[in-house]
Amino acid sequence: MSTPFASDDSDGSALLAREAAGDNAPAMSISELSQLLKRTVEDRFGFVRVRGELSGVKRAASGHLYCSLKDENARLDGVMWRGSVQRLGFAPADGIEVIATGKLTTYPGRSNYQIVIERMEIAGEGALLALLEKTKARLAAEGLFDAGRKRAIPYLPRVIGVVTSPTGAVIRDILHRLRDRFPSHVVVWPVLVQGQGAAPQIAAAVRGFSDIAPGGAVPRPDLVIVARGGGSIEDLWAFNEEEVVRAIAASTIPVISAVGHETDTTLADFAADRRAPTPTAAAEMAVPVRAELAGTLADLEARRQRAIGRHLTQARERLDQRARRLPQPQALLAAQVQRLDDWGDRLRRSLGHRTELAAAQLARYAGALRPALLEARLRRERERLSALRLRPEAVLQRIESARGRVDALDRLRRSLDPEAPLQRGYVLVTDAAGRVIKTRAAAAGESELTLKFADGSLTVVPAGGEPVAHRPAKPRAAPVDKASQQPKLL
């Protein structure tokens, strides 16, 4: 059956796509369309705040965080780059309701859209308290808060370890109270007490005091006080983190928890051996009263330190506000970084599969290379060579002479081969009788044409011509020899 060389596309069912002059809807590539969508989405939704429940939280090896935000009717993919993850004040987990701030963008590799999260916060105190109760119930079920685990506080500790911020008022209050009641050797382990990175530092400090060997350069404390001043539930959240609770419960040194004011309660209070309502009360629990000392100079020093601290805090806030206005380097490489994570996962999977295929192929080839087969063939060839008894020089000379003639004939054959141009993309056009068609006028007068390509032939009907079945058959001419262009005798 012949295939039409051209067809009428008036009914909209053309075989080949054509663009007419002045067409205002040229075809775009997939990449062009993806980039156009990406720019449109990022320009329209450059800053959004969404509320939803975390789902599918995954931390990549690169430090980036991938998750989904969902409600009862919809789901939105999200990604948070490593720099923003390091500033998180809590550990993201499935089921937490959060408010995410960022911008919408698209990921052309999967043809979907997502939010690039710059800041993530727990959605109100209600969600925060729900997460707190969930964590408390789980840790209580493990026995971390059992009264039978509590140890007695030493009556007169010689060395007291304090885990708190070295620049806050808490450490000064503790030292001041200890100095008034009973001066003791105090070892301070400085940590952040709120914000990103606070929980790992507090847990590491508690474990670090337990790991100090007795009699070393740093004295081992007889008692540890974990302290922080008052604040909102968000300010005190580091002391509700699971790693802090577990570190306090596993401490080999008795621990007093002094976090917040008397009305503040954290999970660290339940895990500690003793809870103090305030940091000052923790110092009073730690040592007995020795004397009452005047504290005017200490109070003035504390006020000066607090003034300096406030000034530094305000300066830090101004610096943070200016830093947030700078462009984020991660945003420039967002798609590339995500694509790199994608390709990294695919590469690990493909290497194993490729190794299995290569091992199977090597096993097949190895079966045909048995030494016995090769040695037998070598013996046969040596016997044939001995039987010939020819001088190598004469044989080689004759071979070279014959090779030269063969090469010359092959070059001549290739130069005269009419089908050689087909390998370079040309097409040989012949009529039904096999004659070569050289002009358009000659092609238009034929009922059918044969197009010969490098990989085969195709029979077509010229545009405006009649199909083969409706035209009278022409007498078939004698075949033509391609080399001499002369008719052959049949």
Residue pairs with C-beta under 8 A, 6 or more apart in sequence:
2 448
2 459
2 460
2 461
2 467
2 468
3 458
3 459
3 460
4 15
4 460
4 461
5 449
5 460
5 461
5 462
5 463
6 463
7 14
7 15
9 15
9 18
17 27
19 26
19 27
28 36
30 108
31 108
34 106
34 108
34 111
35 108
37 106
38 105
38 106
38 108
41 104
41 105
41 106
41 113
42 103
42 104
42 105
44 104
45 103
45 104
46 103
47 101
47 102
47 103
48 101
48 102
48 103
48 104
48 115
49 99
49 100
49 101
50 69
50 76
50 99
50 100
50 115
51 71
51 97
51 98
51 99
51 100
51 123
52 69
52 70
52 71
52 76
52 97
52 98
52 100
53 69
53 70
53 71
53 95
53 96
53 97
53 98
54 67
54 68
54 69
54 92
54 93
54 94
54 95
54 96
54 97
54 98
55 67
55 68
55 69
55 70
55 75
55 94
55 95
56 66
56 67
56 68
56 94
57 65
57 66
57 67
57 92
57 93
57 94
58 65
58 66
58 67
59 65
59 66
59 85
60 66
60 341
61 344
62 82
62 337
62 340
62 341
63 82
63 85
63 86
64 79
64 80
64 81
64 82
64 85
64 337
64 338
64 341
65 79
65 80
65 85
65 92
65 117
66 77
66 78
66 79
66 80
67 77
67 78
67 79
67 80
67 92
68 75
68 76
68 77
68 78
69 75
69 76
69 78
69 98
69 100
69 115
70 76
76 114
76 115
77 112
77 113
77 114
77 115
78 100
78 102
78 114
78 115
78 116
78 117
79 114
79 115
79 116
79 117
79 334
79 338
80 102
80 116
80 117
80 118
80 120
81 116
81 328
81 330
81 334
81 337
82 330
83 328
83 330
84 117
84 118
84 119
84 120
84 330
86 196
86 197
87 119
87 195
87 196
88 120
88 196
89 121
89 194
89 195
89 196
89 198
89 234
89 237
89 238
90 96
90 122
90 237
90 241
91 199
91 241
91 242
92 98
92 120
96 122
96 127
96 131
97 122
97 123
97 127
97 130
98 120
98 121
98 122
98 123
98 127
99 120
99 121
99 122
99 123
100 115
100 117
100 119
100 120
101 117
101 118
101 119
101 120
101 121
102 115
102 116
102 117
102 118
102 119
103 115
103 116
103 118
104 113
104 114
104 115
104 116
105 113
105 114
105 115
105 116
105 334
105 335
106 112
106 113
106 114
107 113
107 114
107 335
107 338
108 335
109 335
109 338
109 339
109 342
116 331
116 334
118 328
122 128
122 131
122 234
125 233
125 234
128 233
128 234
128 237
129 233
132 233
132 240
132 267
135 240
135 242
135 267
136 267
136 270
139 145
139 242
139 245
139 246
139 267
139 270
139 271
140 270
143 149
144 245
144 246
144 249
144 270
144 271
145 270
145 271
149 249
150 273
150 274
151 254
151 273
152 254
152 273
153 223
153 254
153 256
153 273
153 274
153 285
153 286
154 222
154 223
154 254
155 288
156 182
156 287
156 288
157 184
157 221
157 222
157 223
157 286
157 287
158 184
158 185
158 219
158 222
159 184
159 185
159 186
159 187
159 219
159 220
159 221
159 222
159 223
160 178
160 184
160 185
160 186
160 187
160 221
160 222
160 223
160 224
160 225
160 286
160 287
161 186
161 187
161 188
161 189
161 209
161 221
161 223
161 224
161 225
161 253
162 171
162 174
162 186
162 187
162 188
162 189
162 224
162 225
162 227
163 189
163 191
163 202
163 205
163 206
163 209
163 224
163 225
163 226
163 227
164 170
164 171
164 174
164 188
164 190
164 191
164 193
164 225
164 226
164 227
164 228
164 279
165 171
165 190
165 191
165 192
165 193
165 228
166 188
166 190
167 305
167 309
167 312
168 193
168 228
168 229
168 309
169 229
169 302
169 305
169 306
169 309
170 193
170 227
170 228
170 229
170 258
170 279
171 188
171 227
172 298
172 301
172 302
172 305
173 279
173 280
173 283
173 302
174 186
174 225
174 227
174 258
174 279
174 280
174 282
174 283
175 186
175 283
176 283
176 295
176 298
176 302
177 280
177 283
177 284
178 184
178 186
178 283
178 286
178 287
179 293
179 298
180 291
180 292
180 293
180 295
181 283
181 284
181 287
181 288
181 289
181 290
181 291
182 287
182 288
182 289
182 290
183 290
184 286
184 287
185 219
187 209
187 218
187 219
187 221
189 205
189 208
189 209
191 198
191 201
191 202
191 204
191 205
192 198
192 201
192 202
192 238
193 202
193 228
193 229
193 238
194 228
194 231
194 235
194 236
194 237
194 238
195 238
198 238
199 238
199 241
199 243
199 244
200 243
202 226
202 238
202 239
202 244
202 247
203 241
203 243
203 244
203 246
203 247
204 247
206 224
206 226
206 244
206 247
206 248
206 251
206 255
207 247
207 250
207 251
209 220
209 221
209 224
209 251
209 253
210 250
210 251
210 252
210 253
212 218
212 219
212 220
212 221
213 220
214 220
220 253
221 253
222 253
222 254
223 253
223 254
223 255
223 256
223 286
224 251
224 253
224 254
224 255
224 256
225 255
225 256
225 258
225 276
225 279
225 282
225 283
225 286
226 239
226 248
226 255
226 256
226 257
226 258
226 259
226 268
226 272
227 258
227 259
227 279
227 282
228 236
228 239
228 258
228 259
228 260
228 279
229 260
229 279
230 260
230 261
230 264
231 260
231 264
236 259
236 260
236 264
236 266
238 244
239 257
239 259
239 266
239 267
239 268
240 266
240 267
240 268
244 267
244 268
245 267
245 268
245 270
245 271
246 271
248 255
248 257
248 268
248 271
248 272
249 271
254 273
254 274
255 271
255 272
255 273
255 274
256 272
256 273
256 274
256 275
256 276
256 282
256 285
256 286
257 266
257 268
257 269
257 271
257 272
257 274
257 275
257 276
257 282
258 275
258 276
258 277
258 278
258 279
258 281
258 282
259 266
259 268
259 269
260 266
260 278
261 277
261 278
262 277
262 278
269 275
274 285
276 282
276 284
276 285
330 337
414 420
416 483
418 428
418 482
419 428
419 452
419 454
419 482
422 428
422 452
422 453
422 454
423 454
425 454
427 451
427 452
427 453
428 436
428 451
428 452
429 436
429 437
429 443
429 449
429 450
429 451
429 452
430 436
430 437
430 449
430 450
430 452
431 437
431 446
431 448
431 449
431 450
432 446
432 447
432 448
432 450
432 474
432 476
433 474
433 476
433 477
434 450
434 477
434 479
434 480
435 477
435 480
437 443
437 446
437 449
443 449
443 462
444 462
444 464
444 465
446 462
446 465
447 461
447 465
447 466
447 468
447 471
447 474
448 459
448 460
448 461
448 462
448 465
448 468
449 459
449 460
449 461
449 462
450 457
450 458
450 459
450 460
451 457
451 458
451 459
451 460
461 467
461 468
477 487
478 487
478 488
478 489
478 490
479 487
479 488
479 490
480 486
480 487
480 488
481 487
481 488
